[in-house]
Amino acid sequence: MSEQQNYEVCFIPRSQLDEQKVSESELRLLSLFFPEILKEMMIQVEKAKE
C-alpha cells in the first residue's frame, strides 16, 4: 500500500522585491518545488555574466 502525503504551499507577496538578491532560503524553496525554473535562472545568470 502506498502512502500519499499532502503538502500545502503558501506564496507570500512582498511589497519590496530586490531583484538583484535572492536569499538562501528562497533558492532552497525554488530548488525543491521548481527545479526547472531554478535551472533556467542559472542559465540566464551565466549568459548575463558573459
mmJSON file of the N, C-alpha and C atoms, coordinates in Angstrom:
{"data_MODEL":{"atom_site":{
"group_PDB":["ATOM","ATOM","ATOM","ATOM","ATOM","ATOM","ATOM","ATOM","ATOM","ATOM","ATOM","ATOM","ATOM","ATOM","ATOM","ATOM","ATOM","ATOM","ATOM","ATOM","ATOM","ATOM","ATOM","ATOM","ATOM","ATOM","ATOM","ATOM","ATOM","ATOM","ATOM","ATOM","ATOM","ATOM","ATOM","ATOM","ATOM","ATOM","ATOM","ATOM","ATOM","ATOM","ATOM","ATOM","ATOM","ATOM","ATOM","ATOM","ATOM","ATOM","ATOM","ATOM","ATOM","ATOM","ATOM","ATOM","ATOM","ATOM","ATOM","ATOM","ATOM","ATOM","ATOM","ATOM","ATOM","ATOM","ATOM","ATOM","ATOM","ATOM","ATOM","ATOM","ATOM","ATOM","ATOM","ATOM","ATOM","ATOM","ATOM","ATOM","ATOM","ATOM","ATOM","ATOM","ATOM","ATOM","ATOM","ATOM","ATOM","ATOM","ATOM","ATOM","ATOM","ATOM","ATOM","ATOM","ATOM","ATOM","ATOM","ATOM","ATOM","ATOM","ATOM","ATOM","ATOM","ATOM","ATOM","ATOM","ATOM","ATOM","ATOM","ATOM","ATOM","ATOM","ATOM","ATOM","ATOM","ATOM","ATOM","ATOM","ATOM","ATOM","ATOM","ATOM","ATOM","ATOM","ATOM","ATOM","ATOM","ATOM","ATOM","ATOM","ATOM","ATOM","ATOM","ATOM","ATOM","ATOM","ATOM","ATOM","ATOM","ATOM","ATOM","ATOM","ATOM","ATOM","ATOM","ATOM","ATOM","ATOM"],
"id":[1,2,3,4,5,6,7,8,9,10,11,12,13,14,15,16,17,18,19,20,21,22,23,24,25,26,27,28,29,30,31,32,33,34,35,36,37,38,39,40,41,42,43,44,45,46,47,48,49,50,51,52,53,54,55,56,57,58,59,60,61,62,63,64,65,66,67,68,69,70,71,72,73,74,75,76,77,78,79,80,81,82,83,84,85,86,87,88,89,90,91,92,93,94,95,96,97,98,99,100,101,102,103,104,105,106,107,108,109,110,111,112,113,114,115,116,117,118,119,120,121,122,123,124,125,126,127,128,129,130,131,132,133,134,135,136,137,138,139,140,141,142,143,144,145,146,147,148,149,150],
"type_symbol":["N","C","C","N","C","C","N","C","C","N","C","C","N","C","C","N","C","C","N","C","C","N","C","C","N","C","C","N","C","C","N","C","C","N","C","C","N","C","C","N","C","C","N","C","C","N","C","C","N","C","C","N","C","C","N","C","C","N","C","C","N","C","C","N","C","C","N","C","C","N","C","C","N","C","C","N","C","C","N","C","C","N","C","C","N","C","C","N","C","C","N","C","C","N","C","C","N","C","C","N","C","C","N","C","C","N","C","C","N","C","C","N","C","C","N","C","C","N","C","C","N","C","C","N","C","C","N","C","C","N","C","C","N","C","C","N","C","C","N","C","C","N","C","C","N","C","C","N","C","C"],
"label_atom_id":["N","CA","C","N","CA","C","N","CA","C","N","CA","C","N","CA","C","N","CA","C","N","CA","C","N","CA","C","N","CA","C","N","CA","C","N","CA","C","N","CA","C","N","CA","C","N","CA","C","N","CA","C","N","CA","C","N","CA","C","N","CA","C","N","CA","C","N","CA","C","N","CA","C","N","CA","C","N","CA","C","N","CA","C","N","CA","C","N","CA","C","N","CA","C","N","CA","C","N","CA","C","N","CA","C","N","CA","C","N","CA","C","N","CA","C","N","CA","C","N","CA","C","N","CA","C","N","CA","C","N","CA","C","N","CA","C","N","CA","C","N","CA","C","N","CA","C","N","CA","C","N","CA","C","N","CA","C","N","CA","C","N","CA","C","N","CA","C","N","CA","C","N","CA","C"],
"label_alt_id":[null,null,null,null,null,null,null,null,null,null,null,null,null,null,null,null,null,null,null,null,null,null,null,null,null,null,null,null,null,null,null,null,null,null,null,null,null,null,null,null,null,null,null,null,null,null,null,null,null,null,null,null,null,null,null,null,null,null,null,null,null,null,null,null,null,null,null,null,null,null,null,null,null,null,null,null,null,null,null,null,null,null,null,null,null,null,null,null,null,null,null,null,null,null,null,null,null,null,null,null,null,null,null,null,null,null,null,null,null,null,null,null,null,null,null,null,null,null,null,null,null,null,null,null,null,null,null,null,null,null,null,null,null,null,null,null,null,null,null,null,null,null,null,null,null,null,null,null,null,null],
"label_comp_id":["MET","MET","MET","SER","SER","SER","GLU","GLU","GLU","GLN","GLN","GLN","GLN","GLN","GLN","ASN","ASN","ASN","TYR","TYR","TYR","GLU","GLU","GLU","VAL","VAL","VAL","CYS","CYS","CYS","PHE","PHE","PHE","ILE","ILE","ILE","PRO","PRO","PRO","ARG","ARG","ARG","SER","SER","SER","GLN","GLN","GLN","LEU","LEU","LEU","ASP","ASP","ASP","GLU","GLU","GLU","GLN","GLN","GLN","LYS","LYS","LYS","VAL","VAL","VAL","SER","SER","SER","GLU","GLU","GLU","SER","SER","SER","GLU","GLU","GLU","LEU","LEU","LEU","ARG","ARG","ARG","LEU","LEU","LEU","LEU","LEU","LEU","SER","SER","SER","LEU","LEU","LEU","PHE","PHE","PHE","PHE","PHE","PHE","PRO","PRO","PRO","GLU","GLU","GLU","ILE","ILE","ILE","LEU","LEU","LEU","LYS","LYS","LYS","GLU","GLU","GLU","MET","MET","MET","MET","MET","MET","ILE","ILE","ILE","GLN","GLN","GLN","VAL","VAL","VAL","GLU","GLU","GLU","LYS","LYS","LYS","ALA","ALA","ALA","LYS","LYS","LYS","GLU","GLU","GLU"],
"label_asym_id":["A","A","A","A","A","A","A","A","A","A","A","A","A","A","A","A","A","A","A","A","A","A","A","A","A","A","A","A","A","A","A","A","A","A","A","A","A","A","A","A","A","A","A","A","A","A","A","A","A","A","A","A","A","A","A","A","A","A","A","A","A","A","A","A","A","A","A","A","A","A","A","A","A","A","A","A","A","A","A","A","A","A","A","A","A","A","A","A","A","A","A","A","A","A","A","A","A","A","A","A","A","A","A","A","A","A","A","A","A","A","A","A","A","A","A","A","A","A","A","A","A","A","A","A","A","A","A","A","A","A","A","A","A","A","A","A","A","A","A","A","A","A","A","A","A","A","A","A","A","A"],
"label_entity_id":["1","1","1","1","1","1","1","1","1","1","1","1","1","1","1","1","1","1","1","1","1","1","1","1","1","1","1","1","1","1","1","1","1","1","1","1","1","1","1","1","1","1","1","1","1","1","1","1","1","1","1","1","1","1","1","1","1","1","1","1","1","1","1","1","1","1","1","1","1","1","1","1","1","1","1","1","1","1","1","1","1","1","1","1","1","1","1","1","1","1","1","1","1","1","1","1","1","1","1","1","1","1","1","1","1","1","1","1","1","1","1","1","1","1","1","1","1","1","1","1","1","1","1","1","1","1","1","1","1","1","1","1","1","1","1","1","1","1","1","1","1","1","1","1","1","1","1","1","1","1"],
"label_seq_id":[1,1,1,2,2,2,3,3,3,4,4,4,5,5,5,6,6,6,7,7,7,8,8,8,9,9,9,10,10,10,11,11,11,12,12,12,13,13,13,14,14,14,15,15,15,16,16,16,17,17,17,18,18,18,19,19,19,20,20,20,21,21,21,22,22,22,23,23,23,24,24,24,25,25,25,26,26,26,27,27,27,28,28,28,29,29,29,30,30,30,31,31,31,32,32,32,33,33,33,34,34,34,35,35,35,36,36,36,37,37,37,38,38,38,39,39,39,40,40,40,41,41,41,42,42,42,43,43,43,44,44,44,45,45,45,46,46,46,47,47,47,48,48,48,49,49,49,50,50,50],
"pdbx_PDB_ins_code":[null,null,null,null,null,null,null,null,null,null,null,null,null,null,null,null,null,null,null,null,null,null,null,null,null,null,null,null,null,null,null,null,null,null,null,null,null,null,null,null,null,null,null,null,null,null,null,null,null,null,null,null,null,null,null,null,null,null,null,null,null,null,null,null,null,null,null,null,null,null,null,null,null,null,null,null,null,null,null,null,null,null,null,null,null,null,null,null,null,null,null,null,null,null,null,null,null,null,null,null,null,null,null,null,null,null,null,null,null,null,null,null,null,null,null,null,null,null,null,null,null,null,null,null,null,null,null,null,null,null,null,null,null,null,null,null,null,null,null,null,null,null,null,null,null,null,null,null,null,null],
"Cartn_x":[0.84,0.0,0.897,0.618,1.42,0.802,1.666,1.204,1.334,0.236,0.252,0.367,1.272,1.457,0.898,0.227,-0.317,0.527,0.828,1.617,0.833,1.014,0.379,1.476,1.365,2.361,1.692,2.348,1.798,2.828,2.403,3.26,2.837,3.808,3.511,4.158,3.325,3.9,4.519,5.62,6.276,6.178,6.043,5.877,7.154,8.303,9.569,10.333,10.654,11.373,12.726,13.764,15.108,15.461,15.376,15.597,17.069,17.957,19.382,19.873,19.02,19.467,18.402,18.813,17.918,18.523,17.713,18.233,18.443,19.206,19.461,18.172,17.298,16.037,15.162,15.173,14.41,14.971,16.286,16.901,16.575,16.568,16.256,14.817,13.891,12.493,12.333,13.003,12.94,13.47,14.588,15.173,14.295,13.558,12.677,11.409,10.771,9.467,9.513,10.528,10.586,11.987,12.48,13.858,14.097,13.108,13.289,13.406,12.659,12.749,14.129,14.605,15.925,17.01,16.884,17.878,17.892,16.729,16.642,17.217,16.971,17.532,19.049,19.614,21.067,21.652,20.971,21.418,21.404,20.347,20.238,21.343,21.677,22.754,24.084,24.342,25.589,25.672,24.573,24.544,24.817,24.256,24.432,25.89,26.577,27.976,28.9,28.504,29.369,29.387],
"Cartn_y":[-1.17,0.0,1.251,2.175,3.399,4.474,5.254,6.315,7.657,8.37,9.655,10.782,11.71,12.847,14.093,14.887,16.155,17.3,18.23,19.393,20.655,21.642,22.919,23.948,24.677,25.677,27.043,27.976,29.318,30.311,31.141,32.194,33.506,34.213,35.477,36.6,37.443,38.562,39.588,40.154,41.192,42.511,43.58,44.885,45.346,45.039,45.425,44.179,44.073,42.922,43.382,42.812,43.122,42.096,42.484,41.562,41.173,41.885,41.603,40.629,40.298,39.458,38.416,37.159,36.069,35.392,35.214,34.614,33.105,32.538,31.102,30.315,30.796,30.071,30.117,31.245,31.332,30.368,30.282,29.339,27.894,27.619,26.266,25.895,26.816,26.551,26.377,27.229,27.085,25.729,25.319,24.048,22.863,22.981,21.888,21.798,22.942,22.941,23.227,23.972,24.388,24.2,22.977,22.77,23.255,23.163,23.613,25.136,25.833,27.298,27.71,27.047,27.368,27.105,26.007,25.686,26.772,27.226,28.283,29.596,29.884,31.096,31.052,29.898,29.77,29.944,29.444,29.62,31.105,31.813,33.247,34.035,33.645,34.324,34.119,32.904,32.624,33.419,33.521,34.302,35.775,36.282,37.692,37.993,37.012,37.208,37.305,36.685,36.669,37.983],
"Cartn_z":[0.0,0.0,0.0,-0.884,-0.932,-0.048,0.514,1.399,0.67,0.576,-0.121,0.899,0.603,1.501,0.848,1.633,1.142,1.677,0.789,1.185,0.85,1.657,1.419,1.171,0.074,-0.27,-0.242,0.391,0.501,-0.036,-0.982,-1.512,-0.879,-0.349,0.313,-0.487,-1.117,-1.875,-0.932,-1.385,-0.595,-1.343,-0.603,-1.239,-1.928,-1.34,-1.952,-2.345,-3.603,-4.109,-4.628,-4.077,-4.535,-5.603,-6.853,-7.955,-8.103,-7.45,-7.56,-6.496,-5.525,-4.422,-4.088,-4.014,-3.644,-2.42,-1.401,-0.168,-0.34,0.57,0.515,0.7,1.567,1.786,0.534,-0.177,-1.428,-2.476,-2.575,-3.507,-3.138,-1.849,-1.387,-1.761,-1.551,-1.918,-3.42,-4.178,-5.641,-6.087,-5.516,-5.936,-5.552,-4.459,-4.032,-4.876,-5.097,-5.741,-7.236,-7.668,-9.068,-9.638,-9.705,-10.165,-11.588,-12.458,-13.841,-13.915,-13.087,-13.049,-12.541,-11.496,-10.951,-11.986,-12.714,-13.742,-14.825,-15.237,-16.252,-15.713,-14.432,-13.824,-13.844,-13.535,-13.513,-14.911,-15.919,-17.312,-17.672,-17.27,-17.562,-16.858,-15.641,-14.891,-15.605,-16.04,-16.756,-18.05,-18.778,-20.014,-19.74,-18.642,-18.295,-17.911,-17.348,-16.974,-18.171,-19.282,-20.476,-21.208],
"occupancy":[1.0,1.0,1.0,1.0,1.0,1.0,1.0,1.0,1.0,1.0,1.0,1.0,1.0,1.0,1.0,1.0,1.0,1.0,1.0,1.0,1.0,1.0,1.0,1.0,1.0,1.0,1.0,1.0,1.0,1.0,1.0,1.0,1.0,1.0,1.0,1.0,1.0,1.0,1.0,1.0,1.0,1.0,1.0,1.0,1.0,1.0,1.0,1.0,1.0,1.0,1.0,1.0,1.0,1.0,1.0,1.0,1.0,1.0,1.0,1.0,1.0,1.0,1.0,1.0,1.0,1.0,1.0,1.0,1.0,1.0,1.0,1.0,1.0,1.0,1.0,1.0,1.0,1.0,1.0,1.0,1.0,1.0,1.0,1.0,1.0,1.0,1.0,1.0,1.0,1.0,1.0,1.0,1.0,1.0,1.0,1.0,1.0,1.0,1.0,1.0,1.0,1.0,1.0,1.0,1.0,1.0,1.0,1.0,1.0,1.0,1.0,1.0,1.0,1.0,1.0,1.0,1.0,1.0,1.0,1.0,1.0,1.0,1.0,1.0,1.0,1.0,1.0,1.0,1.0,1.0,1.0,1.0,1.0,1.0,1.0,1.0,1.0,1.0,1.0,1.0,1.0,1.0,1.0,1.0,1.0,1.0,1.0,1.0,1.0,1.0],
"B_iso_or_equiv":[0.0,0.0,0.0,0.0,0.0,0.0,0.0,0.0,0.0,0.0,0.0,0.0,0.0,0.0,0.0,0.0,0.0,0.0,0.0,0.0,0.0,0.0,0.0,0.0,0.0,0.0,0.0,0.0,0.0,0.0,0.0,0.0,0.0,0.0,0.0,0.0,0.0,0.0,0.0,0.0,0.0,0.0,0.0,0.0,0.0,0.0,0.0,0.0,0.0,0.0,0.0,0.0,0.0,0.0,0.0,0.0,0.0,0.0,0.0,0.0,0.0,0.0,0.0,0.0,0.0,0.0,0.0,0.0,0.0,0.0,0.0,0.0,0.0,0.0,0.0,0.0,0.0,0.0,0.0,0.0,0.0,0.0,0.0,0.0,0.0,0.0,0.0,0.0,0.0,0.0,0.0,0.0,0.0,0.0,0.0,0.0,0.0,0.0,0.0,0.0,0.0,0.0,0.0,0.0,0.0,0.0,0.0,0.0,0.0,0.0,0.0,0.0,0.0,0.0,0.0,0.0,0.0,0.0,0.0,0.0,0.0,0.0,0.0,0.0,0.0,0.0,0.0,0.0,0.0,0.0,0.0,0.0,0.0,0.0,0.0,0.0,0.0,0.0,0.0,0.0,0.0,0.0,0.0,0.0,0.0,0.0,0.0,0.0,0.0,0.0],
"pdbx_formal_charge":[null,null,null,null,null,null,null,null,null,null,null,null,null,null,null,null,null,null,null,null,null,null,null,null,null,null,null,null,null,null,null,null,null,null,null,null,null,null,null,null,null,null,null,null,null,null,null,null,null,null,null,null,null,null,null,null,null,null,null,null,null,null,null,null,null,null,null,null,null,null,null,null,null,null,null,null,null,null,null,null,null,null,null,null,null,null,null,null,null,null,null,null,null,null,null,null,null,null,null,null,null,null,null,null,null,null,null,null,null,null,null,null,null,null,null,null,null,null,null,null,null,null,null,null,null,null,null,null,null,null,null,null,null,null,null,null,null,null,null,null,null,null,null,null,null,null,null,null,null,null],
"auth_seq_id":[1,1,1,2,2,2,3,3,3,4,4,4,5,5,5,6,6,6,7,7,7,8,8,8,9,9,9,10,10,10,11,11,11,12,12,12,13,13,13,14,14,14,15,15,15,16,16,16,17,17,17,18,18,18,19,19,19,20,20,20,21,21,21,22,22,22,23,23,23,24,24,24,25,25,25,26,26,26,27,27,27,28,28,28,29,29,29,30,30,30,31,31,31,32,32,32,33,33,33,34,34,34,35,35,35,36,36,36,37,37,37,38,38,38,39,39,39,40,40,40,41,41,41,42,42,42,43,43,43,44,44,44,45,45,45,46,46,46,47,47,47,48,48,48,49,49,49,50,50,50],
"auth_comp_id":["MET","MET","MET","SER","SER","SER","GLU","GLU","GLU","GLN","GLN","GLN","GLN","GLN","GLN","ASN","ASN","ASN","TYR","TYR","TYR","GLU","GLU","GLU","VAL","VAL","VAL","CYS","CYS","CYS","PHE","PHE","PHE","ILE","ILE","ILE","PRO","PRO","PRO","ARG","ARG","ARG","SER","SER","SER","GLN","GLN","GLN","LEU","LEU","LEU","ASP","ASP","ASP","GLU","GLU","GLU","GLN","GLN","GLN","LYS","LYS","LYS","VAL","VAL","VAL","SER","SER","SER","GLU","GLU","GLU","SER","SER","SER","GLU","GLU","GLU","LEU","LEU","LEU","ARG","ARG","ARG","LEU","LEU","LEU","LEU","LEU","LEU","SER","SER","SER","LEU","LEU","LEU","PHE","PHE","PHE","PHE","PHE","PHE","PRO","PRO","PRO","GLU","GLU","GLU","ILE","ILE","ILE","LEU","LEU","LEU","LYS","LYS","LYS","GLU","GLU","GLU","MET","MET","MET","MET","MET","MET","ILE","ILE","ILE","GLN","GLN","GLN","VAL","VAL","VAL","GLU","GLU","GLU","LYS","LYS","LYS","ALA","ALA","ALA","LYS","LYS","LYS","GLU","GLU","GLU"],
"auth_asym_id":["A","A","A","A","A","A","A","A","A","A","A","A","A","A","A","A","A","A","A","A","A","A","A","A","A","A","A","A","A","A","A","A","A","A","A","A","A","A","A","A","A","A","A","A","A","A","A","A","A","A","A","A","A","A","A","A","A","A","A","A","A","A","A","A","A","A","A","A","A","A","A","A","A","A","A","A","A","A","A","A","A","A","A","A","A","A","A","A","A","A","A","A","A","A","A","A","A","A","A","A","A","A","A","A","A","A","A","A","A","A","A","A","A","A","A","A","A","A","A","A","A","A","A","A","A","A","A","A","A","A","A","A","A","A","A","A","A","A","A","A","A","A","A","A","A","A","A","A","A","A"],
"auth_atom_id":["N","CA","C","N","CA","C","N","CA","C","N","CA","C","N","CA","C","N","CA","C","N","CA","C","N","CA","C","N","CA","C","N","CA","C","N","CA","C","N","CA","C","N","CA","C","N","CA","C","N","CA","C","N","CA","C","N","CA","C","N","CA","C","N","CA","C","N","CA","C","N","CA","C","N","CA","C","N","CA","C","N","CA","C","N","CA","C","N","CA","C","N","CA","C","N","CA","C","N","CA","C","N","CA","C","N","CA","C","N","CA","C","N","CA","C","N","CA","C","N","CA","C","N","CA","C","N","CA","C","N","CA","C","N","CA","C","N","CA","C","N","CA","C","N","CA","C","N","CA","C","N","CA","C","N","CA","C","N","CA","C","N","CA","C","N","CA","C","N","CA","C","N","CA","C"],
"pdbx_PDB_model_num":[1,1,1,1,1,1,1,1,1,1,1,1,1,1,1,1,1,1,1,1,1,1,1,1,1,1,1,1,1,1,1,1,1,1,1,1,1,1,1,1,1,1,1,1,1,1,1,1,1,1,1,1,1,1,1,1,1,1,1,1,1,1,1,1,1,1,1,1,1,1,1,1,1,1,1,1,1,1,1,1,1,1,1,1,1,1,1,1,1,1,1,1,1,1,1,1,1,1,1,1,1,1,1,1,1,1,1,1,1,1,1,1,1,1,1,1,1,1,1,1,1,1,1,1,1,1,1,1,1,1,1,1,1,1,1,1,1,1,1,1,1,1,1,1,1,1,1,1,1,1]
}}}
